[in-house]
Amino acid sequence: MSSRPPTPETAPSERLTRLRDTYQALPPARRELVIYGAALLFGIVLMPFLIWFGGSRVLGPYTHGQNPHAGPASLFADFVLGLVHGSAVFWAVALGPALVLLLIRVFVRIYRSLP
């Protein structure tokens, strides 16, 4: 296993292999933190934009105060403000991907334990 730093000439497959090897070398608890941290980051950063995209296609443009055509940045700012104020609805959206991941893991474990 080489320990040379990645260079621009390094093939993407080599970088992916190195990243996978680094991930697999982590202790199990740290791997779980990485997985659920990524899910939380997805819930906080990407979910508001996915909600804005779907809502603008189905419900129409997002209105923010006097601005009837506010964009995704306005929704994201409102989302972060809701998280800071501790709104349960905003936290449910932020924690949603991690909870879905947890439920999938529970159902797979139950399914595998069936005779």
N, C-alpha and C positions, 0 to 999 in steps of 0.2 A: 504494500500500500504506500503510494508516494505521498509525501507531505508538501509538495511544491504548491505555491500559491497559484490561483487561477490566473491565466493569462488570456488576452484577447484571442489567441490562437486556439485555446482549449475548445474542443467540440462541445456543443450543448449536451450531448449524451454523457460525456465525461463529467460535466458539471452536475447533471442530474444524478449520476451514479454516486458522486462524492457527497451530494446533499442527502441522498437516501442513506448512505453509509453513516453519515454523521447523525442523522435522525435515529437510526436503529441502534447506534451506540449509546444513546441517552438512556438513563434509568426509566423504568415504566412510568413512574409518577411524573417525571418531567415531560415525557412524551404526551401524557394526558393533558398536562398544562398547555403544551404547544397546540394540541388539537382544539381544546376548548377555548384557548385564547384566540385562535384564528376564527373560531365560530363566533365568539363575542365581538371581535373586530369586524367581522362580516355583518353582524347584526347592527352594530353601531354606525358603520360607515356606509355599507352598500344597501342595506334594507330601506333606508329612507328614499334613496334614489330609485329603487325598484318600485316602491310604493308610489312615488311621484309619477313614474313612467306609466304604470298600470292605471292609476287614478286619472291621469290626464287623458288617456285613451278612452276610458270608459265613462268617467264622470265629467270630463271637461277640464278647463284650466284651473290651476290652483290659485286661489285668491288670498292675498295677504294684506289685510287692512284696506287701504284705498287702492291698492294695486290689483286690478282684476286679472292680470296675466303674470303673476309672480312665477319665477322659475324654480328649479330644484334646489338652488342655494337657499331660497327663502324657507322652503319646507325643511331643509336640513338644519337651518338655524332654529326654527321652531322646535324641531325634534330634540336638538341638544338642550335647548332651554327647558323642554319638558323633562328630560333626563335629570338636569340639574335640580329642578324643583321636586323631583322624586315621584312623578306621576306614574302610577302602576301601569297604565296603558302603554306609555312610552318604553318603560322597562320590559314589558312583555314582548314588545316588538324587538328590542335590543337583545333579549335573552332567547328569543324564539329559535334561532338556528341551533344554539347549544341544547335547548330542550328537545328539539326534534332529533338531534344526534343522540341524545341520551335515550329517548324513547325507542329509536331504532335499535340501539344496542341492547336495551332491555328485552324487546320483542325477539331479537335474534337469539339471545341467551335462553329465553323461555322456549323458543322453537327447538333449539339444539338439545335442550334437556328433556324434551318429550320422547317417549319410547318409540 
